[in-house]
Amino acid sequence: MKKILNQLFEHKSLDRATAKEVLMNLAKGAYNQSQMAAFLTVYSMRSITVEELTGFRDAMLELCVKVEIDEYNAIDLCGTGGDGKDTFNISTLASFITAGAGQNVAKHGNSSVSSVCGSSNVLAHFGYEFTNDIGTIKRSLDDAGICFLHAPLFHPAMKNVAPIRKELGVKTFFNMLGPMVNPAFPKRQLVGVFNLELARLYGYLYQQTDKQFVILHSLDGYDEISLTGDFKMINNETETILSPKDIGMPKVTEQELFGGDTVEEAAGIFKSILEGKGTDAQNSAVIANAGLAISTGKGISIAEGIEQAKESLFSGKANEKFETLISIKA
């Protein structure tokens, strides 16, 4: 690791094979905590390359506990996190709305590192029991149209690194990897990323796969459609910048997306939106993201996807999917 660190400190990059080897060694606990902390910190200080990101992804997917659910044609809605915006749980809410619209979801998520409340935090608050049992995962999809894959249960590589990530409290390259390493290997994916550079990297890498994908980044820094301004969208066919008006949605303010100061507050916002008591701004943000996911999953227009998202939320179907998932025990 000393040799690797010196190489990185000199602003040199790793090739794909070396990046994969380093992450495999991280998973095995081959390095001490100081070395791991230094390694993770490097990527907060300089850009990651396509070769490095690909090598890290290769290792994570090789090591992961695989979830074989291809027959469900599920989509994943996953953001990198790390945008520092402290929004409510937009992509998690959008996942239940998507499921309520009849599109199966394999949601990959984790506890928060750099914000108050991640997807795993909010579900745990409501008593959801994380599992990697395939029978329970399939039952969740059969009954609720959605399964939740809590990352640490599927990625042994996380075990040695998780305490260091928590202590650092800032985004690391694991944030960049999150959406890429869903253990269900979904063929459809809506991905939010925290900067334009990463959007380009993701676009390049996803073009090399057989996924139907949409990559999103709001130009003012959000890893999702925030509706606070224009956003970048990259999919299989095109790359474009859209405004809220372009997808038939209103513009909102940053303050209207605030997710609370505690997990309890975040969970309260989460449930009020699912129960149809959200503000217009909150509803619009989750509908926009779910609409894009439904459009991607079903191969329909964005306008149709947004209409189906509205129906799912306001009819109570999204909340039904949530209640059903929470009630399923391993």
C-alpha positions as a Markdown table, in Angstrom:
| # | Residue | x | y | z |
|---|---|---|---|---|
| 1 | Met | 0.0 | 0.0 | 0.0 |
| 2 | Lys | 2.9 | 2.4 | 0.7 |
| 3 | Lys | 3.9 | 2.1 | -3.0 |
| 4 | Ile | 0.3 | 2.7 | -4.1 |
| 5 | Leu | -0.1 | 5.8 | -1.9 |
| 6 | Asn | 3.2 | 7.3 | -3.1 |
| 7 | Gln | 2.0 | 6.8 | -6.6 |
| 8 | Leu | -1.3 | 8.5 | -5.9 |
| 9 | Phe | 0.4 | 11.3 | -3.9 |
| 10 | Glu | 2.5 | 12.0 | -7.0 |
| 11 | His | -0.8 | 12.5 | -9.0 |
| 12 | Lys | -0.3 | 9.3 | -10.9 |
| 13 | Ser | -3.2 | 7.0 | -11.5 |
| 14 | Leu | -3.8 | 3.3 | -11.2 |
| 15 | Asp | -4.5 | 1.0 | -14.1 |
| 16 | Arg | -7.7 | -1.1 | -14.0 |
| 17 | Ala | -6.0 | -4.3 | -12.8 |
| 18 | Thr | -4.2 | -2.5 | -9.9 |
| 19 | Ala | -7.3 | -0.7 | -8.8 |
| 20 | Lys | -9.2 | -4.1 | -8.7 |
| 21 | Glu | -6.3 | -5.7 | -6.7 |
| 22 | Val | -6.3 | -2.8 | -4.2 |
| 23 | Leu | -10.0 | -3.1 | -3.5 |
| 24 | Met | -9.8 | -6.9 | -3.2 |
| 25 | Asn | -7.0 | -6.4 | -0.6 |
| 26 | Leu | -9.2 | -3.8 | 1.2 |
| 27 | Ala | -11.9 | -6.4 | 1.5 |
| 28 | Lys | -9.5 | -8.9 | 2.9 |
| 29 | Gly | -8.3 | -6.5 | 5.5 |
| 30 | Ala | -4.7 | -6.5 | 4.1 |
| 31 | Tyr | -4.1 | -2.9 | 5.1 |
| 32 | Asn | -4.1 | -1.0 | 8.4 |
| 33 | Gln | -6.6 | 1.7 | 9.2 |
| 34 | Ser | -4.3 | 4.6 | 8.6 |
| 35 | Gln | -3.4 | 3.3 | 5.1 |
| 36 | Met | -7.1 | 2.7 | 4.3 |
| 37 | Ala | -8.0 | 6.2 | 5.5 |
| 38 | Ala | -5.3 | 7.8 | 3.4 |
| 39 | Phe | -6.3 | 5.8 | 0.4 |
| 40 | Leu | -10.0 | 6.8 | 0.7 |
| 41 | Thr | -9.0 | 10.4 | 1.2 |
| 42 | Val | -7.0 | 10.7 | -2.0 |
| 43 | Tyr | -10.1 | 10.5 | -4.1 |
| 44 | Ser | -11.7 | 13.4 | -2.2 |
| 45 | Met | -8.7 | 15.4 | -3.3 |
| 46 | Arg | -8.3 | 14.5 | -7.0 |
| 47 | Ser | -10.4 | 13.1 | -9.8 |
| 48 | Ile | -10.9 | 9.4 | -10.3 |
| 49 | Thr | -10.1 | 8.0 | -13.7 |
| 50 | Val | -12.3 | 5.6 | -15.8 |
| 51 | Glu | -9.7 | 2.9 | -15.4 |
| 52 | Glu | -9.7 | 3.3 | -11.6 |
| 53 | Leu | -13.5 | 3.4 | -11.3 |
| 54 | Thr | -13.8 | 0.3 | -13.6 |
| 55 | Gly | -11.2 | -1.6 | -11.5 |
| 56 | Phe | -13.0 | -0.8 | -8.2 |
| 57 | Arg | -16.3 | -1.8 | -9.7 |
| 58 | Asp | -14.9 | -5.1 | -11.0 |
| 59 | Ala | -13.7 | -6.0 | -7.6 |
| 60 | Met | -16.9 | -5.1 | -5.8 |
| 61 | Leu | -19.0 | -7.1 | -8.3 |
| 62 | Glu | -16.7 | -10.1 | -8.1 |
| 63 | Leu | -16.9 | -10.1 | -4.3 |
| 64 | Cys | -20.6 | -9.3 | -3.9 |
| 65 | Val | -23.3 | -11.7 | -2.7 |
| 66 | Lys | -25.2 | -12.0 | -6.0 |
| 67 | Val | -29.0 | -11.6 | -6.1 |
| 68 | Glu | -30.6 | -13.6 | -9.0 |
| 69 | Ile | -33.9 | -11.9 | -9.8 |
| 70 | Asp | -33.6 | -11.3 | -13.6 |
| 71 | Glu | -37.1 | -12.5 | -14.1 |
| 72 | Tyr | -38.5 | -9.5 | -12.3 |
| 73 | Asn | -37.1 | -7.0 | -14.8 |
| 74 | Ala | -36.5 | -4.6 | -11.9 |
| 75 | Ile | -35.0 | -1.1 | -12.1 |
| 76 | Asp | -32.7 | 0.5 | -9.5 |
| 77 | Leu | -33.1 | 4.1 | -8.4 |
| 78 | Cys | -29.8 | 5.0 | -6.7 |
| 79 | Gly | -27.9 | 8.2 | -6.2 |
| 80 | Thr | -24.2 | 8.5 | -5.3 |
| 81 | Gly | -25.0 | 10.7 | -2.4 |
| 82 | Gly | -22.3 | 13.0 | -1.3 |
| 83 | Asp | -23.9 | 16.1 | -2.8 |
| 84 | Gly | -24.0 | 17.8 | 0.7 |
| 85 | Lys | -27.5 | 19.1 | 0.0 |
| 86 | Asp | -29.3 | 17.5 | 3.0 |
| 87 | Thr | -32.5 | 16.8 | 1.0 |
| 88 | Phe | -35.2 | 14.5 | 2.2 |
| 89 | Asn | -35.0 | 10.9 | 0.8 |
| 90 | Ile | -36.1 | 11.7 | -2.8 |
| 91 | Ser | -34.8 | 8.6 | -4.6 |
| 92 | Thr | -36.2 | 6.2 | -1.9 |
| 93 | Leu | -39.6 | 7.8 | -2.1 |
| 94 | Ala | -39.4 | 7.7 | -5.9 |
| 95 | Ser | -38.7 | 4.0 | -5.6 |
| 96 | Phe | -42.0 | 3.3 | -3.8 |
| 97 | Ile | -43.8 | 5.5 | -6.3 |
| 98 | Thr | -42.2 | 3.6 | -9.2 |
| 99 | Ala | -43.3 | 0.3 | -7.6 |
| 100 | Gly | -46.8 | 1.7 | -7.1 |
| 101 | Ala | -46.9 | 2.3 | -10.9 |
| 102 | Gly | -46.3 | -1.4 | -11.6 |
| 103 | Gln | -42.6 | -1.3 | -12.3 |
| 104 | Asn | -40.6 | -3.7 | -10.1 |
| 105 | Val | -37.7 | -2.0 | -8.2 |
| 106 | Ala | -34.5 | -3.5 | -6.8 |
| 107 | Lys | -33.4 | -0.6 | -4.6 |
| 108 | His | -29.7 | -0.6 | -3.6 |
| 109 | Gly | -29.0 | 1.6 | -0.6 |
| 110 | Asn | -27.0 | 2.2 | 2.5 |
| 111 | Ser | -26.8 | 4.2 | 5.8 |
| 112 | Ser | -25.8 | 7.8 | 5.4 |
| 113 | Val | -22.1 | 8.8 | 5.6 |
| 114 | Ser | -22.2 | 12.5 | 4.9 |
| 115 | Ser | -25.8 | 13.5 | 5.5 |
| 116 | Val | -28.4 | 13.0 | 8.2 |
| 117 | Cys | -30.5 | 10.2 | 6.8 |
| 118 | Gly | -29.7 | 7.6 | 4.1 |
| 119 | Ser | -32.2 | 5.2 | 2.6 |
| 120 | Ser | -31.2 | 2.4 | 5.0 |
| 121 | Asn | -31.6 | 4.8 | 8.0 |
| 122 | Val | -35.1 | 5.8 | 7.1 |
| 123 | Leu | -36.3 | 2.2 | 6.5 |
| 124 | Ala | -34.7 | 1.0 | 9.7 |
| 125 | His | -36.5 | 3.7 | 11.5 |
| 126 | Phe | -39.8 | 2.2 | 10.4 |
| 127 | Gly | -38.7 | -1.3 | 11.5 |
| 128 | Tyr | -37.7 | -2.8 | 8.2 |
| 129 | Glu | -35.4 | -5.8 | 8.7 |
| 130 | Phe | -32.5 | -5.9 | 6.3 |
| 131 | Thr | -31.9 | -9.3 | 4.7 |
| 132 | Asn | -29.9 | -11.0 | 2.0 |
| 133 | Asp | -32.2 | -14.0 | 2.0 |
| 134 | Ile | -33.2 | -14.7 | -1.6 |
| 135 | Gly | -36.6 | -16.1 | -0.6 |
| 136 | Thr | -37.5 | -12.9 | 1.3 |
| 137 | Ile | -36.2 | -10.7 | -1.5 |
| 138 | Lys | -38.4 | -12.5 | -4.0 |
| 139 | Arg | -41.4 | -12.4 | -1.7 |
| 140 | Ser | -40.8 | -8.7 | -1.4 |
| 141 | Leu | -40.9 | -8.3 | -5.1 |
| 142 | Asp | -44.0 | -10.6 | -5.5 |
| 143 | Asp | -46.0 | -8.8 | -2.7 |
| 144 | Ala | -44.6 | -5.2 | -2.8 |
| 145 | Gly | -43.1 | -4.9 | -6.2 |
| 146 | Ile | -39.9 | -3.7 | -4.5 |
| 147 | Cys | -37.0 | -5.2 | -2.6 |
| 148 | Phe | -34.4 | -3.3 | -0.7 |
| 149 | Leu | -30.7 | -4.4 | -0.9 |
| 150 | His | -28.8 | -3.0 | 2.1 |
| 151 | Ala | -25.3 | -2.7 | 0.7 |
| 152 | Pro | -23.2 | -4.0 | 3.7 |
| 153 | Leu | -25.1 | -7.3 | 3.6 |
| 154 | Phe | -24.1 | -7.9 | -0.1 |
| 155 | His | -20.6 | -6.4 | -0.2 |
| 156 | Pro | -18.0 | -7.9 | 2.1 |
| 157 | Ala | -15.6 | -5.2 | 0.9 |
| 158 | Met | -17.6 | -2.7 | 3.0 |
| 159 | Lys | -17.0 | -4.5 | 6.3 |
| 160 | Asn | -13.4 | -3.3 | 6.8 |
| 161 | Val | -14.0 | 0.1 | 5.3 |
| 162 | Ala | -17.4 | 1.1 | 6.8 |
| 163 | Pro | -16.0 | 2.3 | 10.2 |
| 164 | Ile | -13.4 | 4.4 | 8.5 |
| 165 | Arg | -15.9 | 6.0 | 6.1 |
| 166 | Lys | -18.1 | 6.8 | 9.1 |
| 167 | Glu | -15.2 | 8.4 | 11.0 |
| 168 | Leu | -14.1 | 10.4 | 8.0 |
| 169 | Gly | -17.7 | 11.6 | 7.4 |
| 170 | Val | -17.1 | 12.8 | 3.9 |
| 171 | Lys | -17.9 | 11.3 | 0.5 |
| 172 | Thr | -15.3 | 8.8 | -0.8 |
| 173 | Phe | -15.0 | 6.8 | -4.0 |
| 174 | Phe | -17.5 | 4.3 | -2.5 |
| 175 | Asn | -20.1 | 6.9 | -3.0 |
| 176 | Met | -19.2 | 6.9 | -6.7 |
| 177 | Leu | -19.4 | 3.1 | -6.8 |
| 178 | Gly | -22.7 | 2.7 | -5.0 |
| 179 | Pro | -25.0 | 2.7 | -8.1 |
| 180 | Met | -22.6 | 0.6 | -10.1 |
| 181 | Val | -22.5 | -2.3 | -7.8 |
| 182 | Asn | -26.1 | -3.3 | -7.2 |
| 183 | Pro | -25.8 | -7.1 | -6.5 |
| 184 | Ala | -29.0 | -7.8 | -8.5 |
| 185 | Phe | -27.2 | -6.6 | -11.7 |
| 186 | Pro | -30.4 | -4.7 | -12.9 |
| 187 | Lys | -30.7 | -4.2 | -16.6 |
| 188 | Arg | -32.5 | -0.9 | -16.0 |
| 189 | Gln | -31.2 | 1.9 | -13.9 |
| 190 | Leu | -31.8 | 5.5 | -12.9 |
| 191 | Val | -28.6 | 6.9 | -11.5 |
| 192 | Gly | -28.0 | 10.3 | -9.8 |
| 193 | Val | -24.5 | 11.6 | -9.5 |
| 194 | Phe | -23.0 | 14.5 | -7.6 |
| 195 | Asn | -21.0 | 16.3 | -10.3 |
| 196 | Leu | -20.7 | 16.6 | -14.1 |
| 197 | Glu | -17.4 | 14.9 | -14.3 |
| 198 | Leu | -18.8 | 11.8 | -12.7 |
| 199 | Ala | -21.9 | 12.0 | -15.0 |
| 200 | Arg | -19.5 | 11.8 | -18.0 |
| 201 | Leu | -17.6 | 8.8 | -16.5 |
| 202 | Tyr | -20.8 | 7.0 | -15.7 |
| 203 | Gly | -22.1 | 7.7 | -19.2 |
| 204 | Tyr | -19.0 | 6.3 | -20.8 |
| 205 | Leu | -19.0 | 3.2 | -18.6 |
| 206 | Tyr | -22.7 | 2.5 | -18.9 |
| 207 | Gln | -22.5 | 2.7 | -22.7 |
| 208 | Gln | -20.3 | -0.4 | -22.5 |
| 209 | Thr | -23.0 | -2.4 | -20.8 |
| 210 | Asp | -26.4 | -3.8 | -21.9 |
| 211 | Lys | -28.3 | -1.6 | -19.4 |
| 212 | Gln | -31.2 | 0.7 | -20.2 |
| 213 | Phe | -30.0 | 3.7 | -18.2 |
| 214 | Val | -30.6 | 7.4 | -17.3 |
| 215 | Ile | -27.9 | 9.3 | -15.5 |
| 216 | Leu | -29.0 | 12.6 | -13.8 |
| 217 | His | -27.2 | 15.5 | -12.3 |
| 218 | Ser | -28.8 | 18.9 | -11.4 |
| 219 | Leu | -26.4 | 21.6 | -12.5 |
| 220 | Asp | -26.5 | 23.3 | -9.1 |
| 221 | Gly | -25.1 | 20.2 | -7.5 |
| 222 | Tyr | -27.8 | 17.7 | -6.6 |
| 223 | Asp | -27.4 | 13.9 | -7.4 |
| 224 | Glu | -31.0 | 13.8 | -8.7 |
| 225 | Ile | -33.6 | 16.0 | -10.4 |
| 226 | Ser | -34.0 | 18.7 | -7.8 |
| 227 | Leu | -36.3 | 21.0 | -9.8 |
| 228 | Thr | -34.2 | 23.9 | -8.4 |
| 229 | Gly | -32.8 | 24.5 | -11.9 |
| 230 | Asp | -31.6 | 22.8 | -15.0 |
| 231 | Phe | -30.4 | 19.3 | -15.0 |
| 232 | Lys | -28.2 | 17.1 | -17.2 |
| 233 | Met | -29.6 | 13.8 | -18.5 |
| 234 | Ile | -27.6 | 11.1 | -20.2 |
| 235 | Asn | -29.2 | 8.0 | -21.5 |
| 236 | Asn | -28.5 | 5.3 | -24.1 |
| 237 | Glu | -29.4 | 7.6 | -27.0 |
| 238 | Thr | -28.6 | 11.1 | -26.0 |
| 239 | Glu | -27.1 | 13.7 | -23.7 |
| 240 | Thr | -29.1 | 16.8 | -23.0 |
| 241 | Ile | -29.8 | 19.6 | -20.5 |
| 242 | Leu | -33.4 | 20.0 | -19.4 |
| 243 | Ser | -35.3 | 22.5 | -17.3 |
| 244 | Pro | -38.1 | 21.6 | -14.9 |
| 245 | Lys | -40.5 | 23.2 | -17.5 |
| 246 | Asp | -39.3 | 20.8 | -20.2 |
| 247 | Ile | -40.7 | 17.9 | -18.2 |
| 248 | Gly | -43.9 | 19.7 | -17.2 |
| 249 | Met | -42.8 | 20.3 | -13.6 |
| 250 | Pro | -42.6 | 23.6 | -11.5 |
| 251 | Lys | -39.3 | 25.1 | -10.3 |
| 252 | Val | -38.8 | 24.8 | -6.5 |
| 253 | Thr | -36.3 | 26.3 | -4.0 |
| 254 | Glu | -33.5 | 24.6 | -2.1 |
| 255 | Gln | -35.2 | 25.3 | 1.2 |
| 256 | Glu | -38.3 | 23.4 | 0.1 |
| 257 | Leu | -36.2 | 20.2 | -0.3 |
| 258 | Phe | -34.6 | 20.2 | 3.2 |
| 259 | Gly | -34.7 | 16.8 | 4.8 |
| 260 | Gly | -34.6 | 17.6 | 8.5 |
| 261 | Asp | -31.9 | 17.7 | 11.2 |
| 262 | Thr | -32.5 | 14.2 | 12.6 |
| 263 | Val | -33.5 | 10.7 | 11.3 |
| 264 | Glu | -36.8 | 11.1 | 13.1 |
| 265 | Glu | -37.5 | 14.4 | 11.3 |
| 266 | Ala | -36.5 | 12.9 | 8.0 |
| 267 | Ala | -38.7 | 9.9 | 8.6 |
| 268 | Gly | -41.6 | 12.2 | 9.4 |
| 269 | Ile | -41.2 | 14.0 | 6.1 |
| 270 | Phe | -40.8 | 10.7 | 4.3 |
| 271 | Lys | -44.1 | 9.3 | 5.7 |
| 272 | Ser | -46.1 | 12.5 | 5.2 |
| 273 | Ile | -45.2 | 12.6 | 1.5 |
| 274 | Leu | -46.2 | 8.9 | 1.1 |
| 275 | Glu | -49.5 | 9.6 | 2.8 |
| 276 | Gly | -50.3 | 12.4 | 0.4 |
| 277 | Lys | -49.6 | 15.2 | 2.8 |
| 278 | Gly | -46.4 | 16.5 | 1.2 |
| 279 | Thr | -46.0 | 20.0 | 0.0 |
| 280 | Asp | -46.3 | 20.8 | -3.7 |
| 281 | Ala | -42.5 | 21.1 | -3.9 |
| 282 | Gln | -41.8 | 17.8 | -2.2 |
| 283 | Asn | -44.4 | 16.0 | -4.3 |
| 284 | Ser | -43.0 | 17.5 | -7.5 |
| 285 | Ala | -39.4 | 16.4 | -6.7 |
| 286 | Val | -40.4 | 12.8 | -6.0 |
| 287 | Ile | -42.8 | 12.6 | -9.0 |
| 288 | Ala | -40.1 | 14.0 | -11.4 |
| 289 | Asn | -37.6 | 11.3 | -10.4 |
| 290 | Ala | -40.1 | 8.5 | -10.3 |
| 291 | Gly | -41.5 | 9.6 | -13.6 |
| 292 | Leu | -38.0 | 9.3 | -15.2 |
| 293 | Ala | -37.6 | 5.9 | -13.6 |
| 294 | Ile | -41.0 | 4.7 | -14.8 |
| 295 | Ser | -40.2 | 6.0 | -18.3 |
| 296 | Thr | -36.9 | 4.2 | -18.3 |
| 297 | Gly | -38.3 | 0.9 | -16.9 |
| 298 | Lys | -41.4 | 0.7 | -19.1 |
| 299 | Gly | -39.9 | 2.3 | -22.3 |
| 300 | Ile | -42.5 | 5.0 | -22.4 |
| 301 | Ser | -42.3 | 8.8 | -22.7 |
| 302 | Ile | -41.2 | 11.0 | -19.8 |
| 303 | Ala | -44.7 | 12.7 | -19.8 |
| 304 | Glu | -46.4 | 9.3 | -19.5 |
| 305 | Gly | -44.0 | 8.3 | -16.7 |
| 306 | Ile | -44.7 | 11.4 | -14.8 |
| 307 | Glu | -48.5 | 10.9 | -15.1 |
| 308 | Gln | -48.1 | 7.4 | -13.8 |
| 309 | Ala | -46.0 | 8.6 | -10.9 |
| 310 | Lys | -48.6 | 11.2 | -10.0 |
| 311 | Glu | -51.3 | 8.5 | -10.0 |
| 312 | Ser | -49.2 | 6.1 | -7.9 |
| 313 | Leu | -48.5 | 8.7 | -5.2 |
| 314 | Phe | -51.9 | 10.4 | -5.0 |
| 315 | Ser | -53.9 | 7.2 | -5.2 |
| 316 | Gly | -52.0 | 5.8 | -2.2 |
| 317 | Lys | -50.5 | 2.9 | -4.2 |
| 318 | Ala | -47.0 | 4.0 | -3.3 |
| 319 | Asn | -47.8 | 4.0 | 0.4 |
| 320 | Glu | -49.4 | 0.6 | 0.1 |
| 321 | Lys | -46.1 | -0.8 | -1.4 |
| 322 | Phe | -44.2 | 0.8 | 1.5 |
| 323 | Glu | -46.4 | -0.7 | 4.1 |
| 324 | Thr | -46.3 | -4.1 | 2.5 |
| 325 | Leu | -42.5 | -4.1 | 2.3 |
| 326 | Ile | -42.1 | -3.0 | 5.9 |
| 327 | Ser | -44.4 | -5.8 | 7.1 |
| 328 | Ile | -42.4 | -8.6 | 5.3 |
| 329 | Lys | -40.1 | -10.5 | 7.7 |
| 330 | Ala | -37.3 | -12.8 | 6.9 |
